[in-house]
Amino acid sequence: MPHLVLEHSAELAGTHDLDALSKALFDAAAASPVFHNIAAIKTRTIACENVHMGTAPATFAHLTVWMLSGRTIEAKQELAESLLAVMDRHLPTVGALSVDTQDMQTETYAKRTIEDE
């Protein structure tokens, strides 16, 4: 935990380095005081094929940050702004960029990992 899920217009995969963006988002999350366990941070991108928008250019990238509950609104605002700045550096020509933080309930979150021995 946390999960950083970047949904984006499918054509961005051919015009932008989304792997570099994913790594930069990971690094920004790891540097944030909001998260204490770097090993738990995960980033991923999801291409959206059928996008219709009222803006030009009709391209977008939206980052949802899923994290366990308990952070302050101010901490989440600072995190969202820092991640949006990373996206803006990597996607300066994309029509719409956005970030949203979502709480996951600690009491109901279940996880299983395989640790290296």
HUSUL-V547268 format. One record per helix or strand. SS is the DSSP state (H for helix, E for strand). FROM is the first residue (numbers start at 1). LEN is the number of residues. If there is no record, write none. Layout:
ss-><SS;SS>
from-><FROM;FROM>
len-><LEN;LEN>
//
This chain:
ss-><E;H;H;H;E;E;H;E>
from-><3;12;18;38;42;60;73;96>
len-><7;4;14;3;7;9;18;9>
//
